[in-house]
Amino acid sequence: MNQFMKLAIEEARKGFNSNHGGPFGAVIVKDGEIVASAHNEVLGTNDPTAHAEVLAIRKACALFESYDLSDCEIYSTSEPCPMCFSAIHWSRLKKLHFGTTRDDVAVIGFDDSLIYDILSGKAQVVQMESINVDRERCLGLLEEWEAKPDKVLY
């Protein structure tokens, strides 16, 4: 068994045995050394974004004082949901290792298929109404940002 996935599994088990959240754990590794680990804490924190991958990324970024984790890898007990995949992408992690698939976790109630279908244009958003308001004023923010001489792109 991969030593990093083993720790991710231990994290997941610790989390669900403590009723913090579902059976998900994640570990971030740099140069063969563990720099962060986390488990799902959605229930323990009442935070729907407190997924293992996001929490591990937050810890690693705090440790390195950087949003750029391009010299790190992540081990996740499951294929990341769309939110976690986005966080992995935005933090520039160079490699993703995962255990179970999205289909595996859908069987036990963690079904993100509607989100994937919305993102791919196969379905419409039905949970909430989405309304575009004050676009012109918000475009002004983009213009201000574009003109800002000391901006940092990320």
C-alpha atoms as an extended CHARMM CRD file, in Angstrom:
* protein
*
       154  EXT
         1         1  MET       CA              0.0000000000        0.0000000000        0.0000000000  PROA      1               0.0000000000
         2         2  ASN       CA              1.1890000000        3.4900000000       -0.7860000000  PROA      2               0.0000000000
         3         3  GLN       CA              2.3350000000        5.1400000000        2.4550000000  PROA      3               0.0000000000
         4         4  PHE       CA              0.7050000000        8.4700000000        1.6280000000  PROA      4               0.0000000000
         5         5  MET       CA             -2.6190000000        6.9090000000        0.6700000000  PROA      5               0.0000000000
         6         6  LYS       CA             -2.4290000000        4.8910000000        3.8710000000  PROA      6               0.0000000000
         7         7  LEU       CA             -2.2720000000        8.1350000000        5.8640000000  PROA      7               0.0000000000
         8         8  ALA       CA             -5.1200000000        9.6300000000        3.8210000000  PROA      8               0.0000000000
         9         9  ILE       CA             -7.2150000000        6.5600000000        4.6550000000  PROA      9               0.0000000000
        10        10  GLU       CA             -6.3270000000        6.9100000000        8.3420000000  PROA      10              0.0000000000
        11        11  GLU       CA             -7.3610000000       10.5810000000        8.2000000000  PROA      11              0.0000000000
        12        12  ALA       CA            -10.6850000000        9.6610000000        6.5970000000  PROA      12              0.0000000000
        13        13  ARG       CA            -11.3710000000        7.0140000000        9.2130000000  PROA      13              0.0000000000
        14        14  LYS       CA            -10.4770000000        9.4220000000       12.0180000000  PROA      14              0.0000000000
        15        15  GLY       CA            -12.8970000000       11.9690000000       10.5970000000  PROA      15              0.0000000000
        16        16  PHE       CA            -15.9010000000        9.7390000000       10.1490000000  PROA      16              0.0000000000
        17        17  ASN       CA            -15.3510000000        7.9450000000       13.4570000000  PROA      17              0.0000000000
        18        18  SER       CA            -15.4810000000       11.3690000000       15.1210000000  PROA      18              0.0000000000
        19        19  ASN       CA            -18.5860000000       12.2660000000       13.0910000000  PROA      19              0.0000000000
        20        20  HSD       CA            -16.7620000000       15.2020000000       11.5030000000  PROA      20              0.0000000000
        21        21  GLY       CA            -17.9570000000       14.2400000000        8.0230000000  PROA      21              0.0000000000
        22        22  GLY       CA            -17.8420000000       11.6280000000        5.3060000000  PROA      22              0.0000000000
        23        23  PRO       CA            -15.1930000000        9.0110000000        4.5070000000  PROA      23              0.0000000000
        24        24  PHE       CA            -12.6710000000       11.2890000000        2.8470000000  PROA      24              0.0000000000
        25        25  GLY       CA             -9.0480000000       12.0630000000        3.6530000000  PROA      25              0.0000000000
        26        26  ALA       CA             -6.2260000000       13.8730000000        1.8820000000  PROA      26              0.0000000000
        27        27  VAL       CA             -2.4670000000       14.2540000000        2.2480000000  PROA      27              0.0000000000
        28        28  ILE       CA             -0.1690000000       16.7540000000        0.5370000000  PROA      28              0.0000000000
        29        29  VAL       CA              3.4170000000       15.7190000000       -0.0810000000  PROA      29              0.0000000000
        30        30  LYS       CA              6.5060000000       17.6710000000       -1.1200000000  PROA      30              0.0000000000
        31        31  ASP       CA              9.7430000000       15.9000000000       -2.0120000000  PROA      31              0.0000000000
        32        32  GLY       CA              8.5180000000       12.6910000000       -0.4100000000  PROA      32              0.0000000000
        33        33  GLU       CA              7.6090000000       14.3880000000        2.8930000000  PROA      33              0.0000000000
        34        34  ILE       CA              4.1010000000       14.9500000000        4.2230000000  PROA      34              0.0000000000
        35        35  VAL       CA              3.3780000000       18.6550000000        4.6180000000  PROA      35              0.0000000000
        36        36  ALA       CA             -0.3640000000       18.5680000000        5.3450000000  PROA      36              0.0000000000
        37        37  SER       CA             -3.1540000000       16.1140000000        6.0010000000  PROA      37              0.0000000000
        38        38  ALA       CA             -6.8570000000       16.5300000000        6.6200000000  PROA      38              0.0000000000
        39        39  HSD       CA            -10.1840000000       14.7730000000        6.6640000000  PROA      39              0.0000000000
        40        40  ASN       CA            -13.6870000000       15.8760000000        5.7770000000  PROA      40              0.0000000000
        41        41  GLU       CA            -15.0660000000       18.2180000000        8.4570000000  PROA      41              0.0000000000
        42        42  VAL       CA            -18.3530000000       19.3070000000        6.8870000000  PROA      42              0.0000000000
        43        43  LEU       CA            -20.4630000000       18.0700000000        9.8150000000  PROA      43              0.0000000000
        44        44  GLY       CA            -18.0290000000       19.0730000000       12.5490000000  PROA      44              0.0000000000
        45        45  THR       CA            -17.7990000000       22.6520000000       11.3180000000  PROA      45              0.0000000000
        46        46  ASN       CA            -21.1380000000       23.0890000000        9.5130000000  PROA      46              0.0000000000
        47        47  ASP       CA            -19.0590000000       24.2480000000        6.5620000000  PROA      47              0.0000000000
        48        48  PRO       CA            -20.0200000000       22.6680000000        3.2200000000  PROA      48              0.0000000000
        49        49  THR       CA            -16.5890000000       23.5850000000        1.8260000000  PROA      49              0.0000000000
        50        50  ALA       CA            -14.6710000000       21.7360000000        4.5690000000  PROA      50              0.0000000000
        51        51  HSD       CA            -13.7030000000       18.8360000000        2.3180000000  PROA      51              0.0000000000
        52        52  ALA       CA            -10.4700000000       16.9700000000        3.0170000000  PROA      52              0.0000000000
        53        53  GLU       CA             -8.6790000000       18.2390000000       -0.0750000000  PROA      53              0.0000000000
        54        54  VAL       CA             -9.6060000000       21.8830000000        0.5450000000  PROA      54              0.0000000000
        55        55  LEU       CA             -8.5570000000       21.6970000000        4.1940000000  PROA      55              0.0000000000
        56        56  ALA       CA             -5.2330000000       20.0310000000        3.3140000000  PROA      56              0.0000000000
        57        57  ILE       CA             -4.5890000000       22.6990000000        0.6680000000  PROA      57              0.0000000000
        58        58  ARG       CA             -5.3290000000       25.4550000000        3.2060000000  PROA      58              0.0000000000
        59        59  LYS       CA             -2.8670000000       23.9170000000        5.6800000000  PROA      59              0.0000000000
        60        60  ALA       CA             -0.1270000000       23.5120000000        3.0660000000  PROA      60              0.0000000000
        61        61  CYS       CA             -0.6080000000       27.0440000000        1.7460000000  PROA      61              0.0000000000
        62        62  ALA       CA             -0.4250000000       28.4290000000        5.2850000000  PROA      62              0.0000000000
        63        63  LEU       CA              2.7460000000       26.4310000000        5.9320000000  PROA      63              0.0000000000
        64        64  PHE       CA              4.4460000000       27.6920000000        2.7760000000  PROA      64              0.0000000000
        65        65  GLU       CA              2.8290000000       31.1480000000        2.9300000000  PROA      65              0.0000000000
        66        66  SER       CA              1.9260000000       30.7360000000       -0.7160000000  PROA      66              0.0000000000
        67        67  TYR       CA             -1.0670000000       29.8330000000       -2.8580000000  PROA      67              0.0000000000
        68        68  ASP       CA              1.2820000000       27.9960000000       -5.2420000000  PROA      68              0.0000000000
        69        69  LEU       CA              1.7450000000       24.3140000000       -4.4200000000  PROA      69              0.0000000000
        70        70  SER       CA              3.2230000000       23.4180000000       -7.8070000000  PROA      70              0.0000000000
        71        71  ASP       CA              6.0500000000       21.4770000000       -6.1980000000  PROA      71              0.0000000000
        72        72  CYS       CA              3.6170000000       19.2660000000       -4.2420000000  PROA      72              0.0000000000
        73        73  GLU       CA              1.3620000000       16.2790000000       -4.8660000000  PROA      73              0.0000000000
        74        74  ILE       CA             -1.9680000000       15.3670000000       -3.2830000000  PROA      74              0.0000000000
        75        75  TYR       CA             -3.2580000000       11.9630000000       -2.2610000000  PROA      75              0.0000000000
        76        76  SER       CA             -7.0190000000       11.7630000000       -1.8380000000  PROA      76              0.0000000000
        77        77  THR       CA             -9.0400000000        8.7530000000       -0.7980000000  PROA      77              0.0000000000
        78        78  SER       CA            -11.5250000000        9.5640000000       -3.5470000000  PROA      78              0.0000000000
        79        79  GLU       CA            -11.6570000000       11.2900000000       -6.8970000000  PROA      79              0.0000000000
        80        80  PRO       CA            -12.1610000000       14.9440000000       -5.9470000000  PROA      80              0.0000000000
        81        81  CYS       CA            -15.5440000000       16.5830000000       -6.3070000000  PROA      81              0.0000000000
        82        82  PRO       CA            -15.7430000000       19.5780000000       -8.6910000000  PROA      82              0.0000000000
        83        83  MET       CA            -15.0010000000       22.0550000000       -5.8720000000  PROA      83              0.0000000000
        84        84  CYS       CA            -11.9550000000       20.1300000000       -4.6820000000  PROA      84              0.0000000000
        85        85  PHE       CA            -10.7320000000       19.5470000000       -8.2230000000  PROA      85              0.0000000000
        86        86  SER       CA            -10.9150000000       23.2970000000       -8.7840000000  PROA      86              0.0000000000
        87        87  ALA       CA             -8.9540000000       23.9660000000       -5.5740000000  PROA      87              0.0000000000
        88        88  ILE       CA             -6.3350000000       21.4120000000       -6.6480000000  PROA      88              0.0000000000
        89        89  HSD       CA             -6.0980000000       23.0860000000      -10.0420000000  PROA      89              0.0000000000
        90        90  TRP       CA             -5.9440000000       26.6270000000       -8.6160000000  PROA      90              0.0000000000
        91        91  SER       CA             -3.2570000000       25.6820000000       -6.0950000000  PROA      91              0.0000000000
        92        92  ARG       CA             -1.2600000000       24.2330000000       -8.9940000000  PROA      92              0.0000000000
        93        93  LEU       CA             -0.6150000000       20.8540000000       -7.3820000000  PROA      93              0.0000000000
        94        94  LYS       CA              1.4910000000       18.9270000000       -9.8780000000  PROA      94              0.0000000000
        95        95  LYS       CA             -0.0070000000       15.4920000000       -9.3400000000  PROA      95              0.0000000000
        96        96  LEU       CA             -3.2700000000       14.0370000000       -8.0430000000  PROA      96              0.0000000000
        97        97  HSD       CA             -3.4270000000       10.4710000000       -6.7220000000  PROA      97              0.0000000000
        98        98  PHE       CA             -6.9040000000        9.2010000000       -5.8150000000  PROA      98              0.0000000000
        99        99  GLY       CA             -8.4670000000        5.9860000000       -4.5670000000  PROA      99              0.0000000000
       100       100  THR       CA            -12.1820000000        5.5380000000       -5.2190000000  PROA      100             0.0000000000
       101       101  THR       CA            -13.9690000000        7.0700000000       -8.1760000000  PROA      101             0.0000000000
       102       102  ARG       CA            -16.9190000000        9.4500000000       -8.3150000000  PROA      102             0.0000000000
       103       103  ASP       CA            -19.0970000000        6.4780000000       -9.2540000000  PROA      103             0.0000000000
       104       104  ASP       CA            -17.9160000000        4.5280000000       -6.1990000000  PROA      104             0.0000000000
       105       105  VAL       CA            -18.9080000000        7.2960000000       -3.7790000000  PROA      105             0.0000000000
       106       106  ALA       CA            -22.2080000000        7.9950000000       -5.5530000000  PROA      106             0.0000000000
       107       107  VAL       CA            -23.2940000000        4.4910000000       -4.5440000000  PROA      107             0.0000000000
       108       108  ILE       CA            -23.0400000000        5.4510000000       -0.8420000000  PROA      108             0.0000000000
       109       109  GLY       CA            -24.8300000000        8.7910000000       -1.2180000000  PROA      109             0.0000000000
       110       110  PHE       CA            -22.1010000000       11.2470000000       -2.2610000000  PROA      110             0.0000000000
       111       111  ASP       CA            -23.4240000000       11.8210000000       -5.7590000000  PROA      111             0.0000000000
       112       112  ASP       CA            -22.0420000000       14.8600000000       -7.5870000000  PROA      112             0.0000000000
       113       113  SER       CA            -23.3990000000       13.8320000000      -10.9850000000  PROA      113             0.0000000000
       114       114  LEU       CA            -25.7950000000       16.7980000000      -11.1600000000  PROA      114             0.0000000000
       115       115  ILE       CA            -22.8800000000       19.2120000000      -10.6800000000  PROA      115             0.0000000000
       116       116  TYR       CA            -20.8710000000       17.4650000000      -13.4180000000  PROA      116             0.0000000000
       117       117  ASP       CA            -23.9310000000       17.5780000000      -15.6900000000  PROA      117             0.0000000000
       118       118  ILE       CA            -24.4650000000       21.3080000000      -15.0390000000  PROA      118             0.0000000000
       119       119  LEU       CA            -20.7970000000       22.0480000000      -15.7110000000  PROA      119             0.0000000000
       120       120  SER       CA            -20.8830000000       20.0900000000      -18.9690000000  PROA      120             0.0000000000
       121       121  GLY       CA            -24.1400000000       21.7270000000      -20.0970000000  PROA      121             0.0000000000
       122       122  LYS       CA            -26.1680000000       18.5030000000      -19.8640000000  PROA      122             0.0000000000
       123       123  ALA       CA            -28.4130000000       19.8650000000      -17.0840000000  PROA      123             0.0000000000
       124       124  GLN       CA            -29.8020000000       23.1220000000      -15.7720000000  PROA      124             0.0000000000
       125       125  VAL       CA            -29.3400000000       24.5360000000      -12.2880000000  PROA      125             0.0000000000
       126       126  VAL       CA            -32.5000000000       23.5810000000      -10.4130000000  PROA      126             0.0000000000
       127       127  GLN       CA            -31.5770000000       24.2020000000       -6.7640000000  PROA      127             0.0000000000
       128       128  MET       CA            -31.2530000000       27.9460000000       -7.0520000000  PROA      128             0.0000000000
       129       129  GLU       CA            -32.2230000000       30.7620000000       -9.3340000000  PROA      129             0.0000000000
       130       130  SER       CA            -29.2220000000       32.3740000000      -11.0280000000  PROA      130             0.0000000000
       131       131  ILE       CA            -29.6230000000       36.0620000000      -11.9310000000  PROA      131             0.0000000000
       132       132  ASN       CA            -27.0840000000       38.3240000000      -13.6250000000  PROA      132             0.0000000000
       133       133  VAL       CA            -27.3130000000       41.8050000000      -12.0170000000  PROA      133             0.0000000000
       134       134  ASP       CA            -25.3400000000       45.0450000000      -12.2750000000  PROA      134             0.0000000000
       135       135  ARG       CA            -22.9460000000       43.6290000000      -14.8400000000  PROA      135             0.0000000000
       136       136  GLU       CA            -21.7910000000       47.0640000000      -15.9850000000  PROA      136             0.0000000000
       137       137  ARG       CA            -20.8280000000       48.1520000000      -12.4650000000  PROA      137             0.0000000000
       138       138  CYS       CA            -19.0720000000       44.8620000000      -11.8380000000  PROA      138             0.0000000000
       139       139  LEU       CA            -17.2060000000       45.2550000000      -15.1250000000  PROA      139             0.0000000000
       140       140  GLY       CA            -15.9120000000       48.4900000000      -13.6180000000  PROA      140             0.0000000000
       141       141  LEU       CA            -14.1660000000       46.3980000000      -10.9480000000  PROA      141             0.0000000000
       142       142  LEU       CA            -12.4250000000       44.4380000000      -13.6880000000  PROA      142             0.0000000000
       143       143  GLU       CA            -11.2910000000       47.6540000000      -15.3200000000  PROA      143             0.0000000000
       144       144  GLU       CA             -9.9550000000       48.9520000000      -11.9830000000  PROA      144             0.0000000000
       145       145  TRP       CA             -8.0860000000       45.6910000000      -11.4350000000  PROA      145             0.0000000000
       146       146  GLU       CA             -6.6560000000       45.7550000000      -14.9510000000  PROA      146             0.0000000000
       147       147  ALA       CA             -5.3620000000       49.2960000000      -14.3870000000  PROA      147             0.0000000000
       148       148  LYS       CA             -3.9040000000       48.5470000000      -10.9310000000  PROA      148             0.0000000000
       149       149  PRO       CA             -0.1220000000       48.9060000000      -11.3460000000  PROA      149             0.0000000000
       150       150  ASP       CA              0.8440000000       46.6830000000       -8.4260000000  PROA      150             0.0000000000
       151       151  LYS       CA             -1.5610000000       43.7910000000       -9.0650000000  PROA      151             0.0000000000
       152       152  VAL       CA             -0.3310000000       40.2430000000       -8.6540000000  PROA      152             0.0000000000
       153       153  LEU       CA             -1.7680000000       37.6760000000      -11.0290000000  PROA      153             0.0000000000
       154       154  TYR       CA             -2.3530000000       34.2410000000       -9.6170000000  PROA      154             0.0000000000
